């Protein structure tokens, strides 16, 4: 598997006749709304940043959802929908620094590695692309997420496309929210991986922060002062 396969995979995201945005592989599981509380009213963003080229890969859990905040990210309607689909399909072509809509929501502006997502040095990839208020506190959603084909694809992508690059020194993986990735042993033994000691924090913390700062400097990616 190649790093760009995640882009190819999510190009297949579609809007159903019922107005639900999802990957066709997940349709059978997610189309029954009573089984979960994921919000499917907007196209999903499985990653924030240039997933093809960014040297740092931050592992996330799933996209967040806020009743007013998420709607605000798409308040320009089809313009923001097209923008989301564009950044999913061409992450190495879009101007991340000047993105509007979901990619520049307040959440990503405030976290301490936000600047890295928008200047091309990092990408944040969620194990589950679908939005919810707090997956850690949603046992029904988390159980369903374990069965989603798109989550299983993300796990394969991590193991087969990303970790080989990390082991070769060509990527640094920051395991921020790694529980749903189902790869704890592989992450802990790979040479190009750093585990965040406080996964519940929205920021990269502790030794992971210092490791990331030093790695960027040592590999010629500039200074990072969170």
RAJO-V558919 format. One record per residue. N is the residue number from 0. RES is the residue in three letters. SS is DSSP state (alpha for helix, beta for strand, coil for the rest). Layout:
BEGIN
N:RES:SS  N:RES:SS
END
This chain:
BEGIN
0:UNK:coil  1:UNK:coil  2:UNK:coil  3:UNK:coil  4:UNK:alpha  5:UNK:alpha  6:UNK:alpha  7:UNK:alpha  8:UNK:alpha  9:UNK:alpha  10:UNK:coil  11:UNK:coil  12:UNK:coil  13:UNK:beta  14:UNK:beta  15:UNK:coil  16:UNK:coil  17:UNK:coil  18:UNK:coil  19:UNK:coil  20:UNK:beta  21:UNK:beta  22:UNK:coil  23:UNK:alpha  24:UNK:alpha  25:UNK:alpha  26:UNK:alpha  27:UNK:alpha  28:UNK:alpha  29:UNK:alpha  30:UNK:coil  31:UNK:coil  32:UNK:alpha  33:UNK:alpha  34:UNK:alpha  35:UNK:coil  36:UNK:coil  37:UNK:coil  38:UNK:beta  39:UNK:coil  40:UNK:coil  41:UNK:coil  42:UNK:coil  43:UNK:coil  44:UNK:coil  45:UNK:coil  46:UNK:beta  47:UNK:beta  48:UNK:coil  49:UNK:coil  50:UNK:coil  51:UNK:coil  52:UNK:coil  53:UNK:coil  54:UNK:coil  55:UNK:beta  56:UNK:beta  57:UNK:beta  58:UNK:beta  59:UNK:beta  60:UNK:beta  61:UNK:beta  62:UNK:beta  63:UNK:beta  64:UNK:coil  65:UNK:coil  66:UNK:alpha  67:UNK:alpha  68:UNK:alpha  69:UNK:alpha  70:UNK:alpha  71:UNK:alpha  72:UNK:alpha  73:UNK:coil  74:UNK:coil  75:UNK:coil  76:UNK:coil  77:UNK:alpha  78:UNK:alpha  79:UNK:alpha  80:UNK:alpha  81:UNK:alpha  82:UNK:alpha  83:UNK:alpha  84:UNK:alpha  85:UNK:alpha  86:UNK:alpha  87:UNK:alpha  88:UNK:alpha  89:UNK:coil  90:UNK:coil  91:UNK:coil  92:UNK:coil  93:UNK:coil  94:UNK:coil  95:UNK:alpha  96:UNK:alpha  97:UNK:alpha  98:UNK:coil  99:UNK:coil  100:UNK:alpha  101:UNK:alpha  102:UNK:alpha  103:UNK:alpha  104:UNK:coil  105:UNK:alpha  106:UNK:alpha  107:UNK:alpha  108:UNK:alpha  109:UNK:alpha  110:UNK:coil  111:UNK:coil  112:UNK:coil  113:UNK:alpha  114:UNK:alpha  115:UNK:alpha  116:UNK:alpha  117:UNK:alpha  118:UNK:coil  119:UNK:coil  120:UNK:coil  121:UNK:beta  122:UNK:beta  123:UNK:beta  124:UNK:beta  125:UNK:beta  126:UNK:beta  127:UNK:beta  128:UNK:beta  129:UNK:beta  130:UNK:beta  131:UNK:beta  132:UNK:coil  133:UNK:coil  134:UNK:alpha  135:UNK:alpha  136:UNK:alpha  137:UNK:coil  138:UNK:alpha  139:UNK:alpha  140:UNK:alpha  141:UNK:alpha  142:UNK:alpha  143:UNK:alpha  144:UNK:alpha  145:UNK:alpha  146:UNK:alpha  147:UNK:coil  148:UNK:alpha  149:UNK:alpha  150:UNK:alpha  151:UNK:alpha  152:UNK:alpha  153:UNK:alpha  154:UNK:alpha  155:UNK:alpha  156:UNK:alpha  157:UNK:alpha  158:UNK:alpha  159:UNK:alpha  160:UNK:alpha  161:UNK:alpha  162:UNK:alpha  163:UNK:alpha  164:UNK:alpha  165:UNK:alpha  166:UNK:alpha  167:UNK:coil  168:UNK:coil  169:UNK:coil  170:UNK:coil  171:UNK:beta  172:UNK:beta  173:UNK:beta  174:UNK:beta  175:UNK:coil  176:UNK:coil  177:UNK:coil  178:UNK:alpha  179:UNK:alpha  180:UNK:alpha  181:UNK:coil  182:UNK:coil  183:UNK:alpha  184:UNK:alpha  185:UNK:alpha  186:UNK:alpha  187:UNK:alpha  188:UNK:alpha  189:UNK:coil  190:UNK:coil  191:UNK:coil  192:UNK:beta  193:UNK:beta  194:UNK:beta  195:UNK:coil  196:UNK:coil  197:UNK:coil  198:UNK:coil  199:UNK:coil  200:UNK:coil  201:UNK:coil  202:UNK:coil  203:UNK:coil  204:UNK:coil  205:UNK:alpha  206:UNK:alpha  207:UNK:alpha  208:UNK:alpha  209:UNK:alpha  210:UNK:alpha  211:UNK:alpha  212:UNK:alpha  213:UNK:alpha  214:UNK:alpha  215:UNK:alpha  216:UNK:alpha  217:UNK:alpha  218:UNK:coil  219:UNK:coil  220:UNK:coil  221:UNK:coil  222:UNK:coil  223:UNK:coil  224:UNK:coil  225:UNK:coil
END
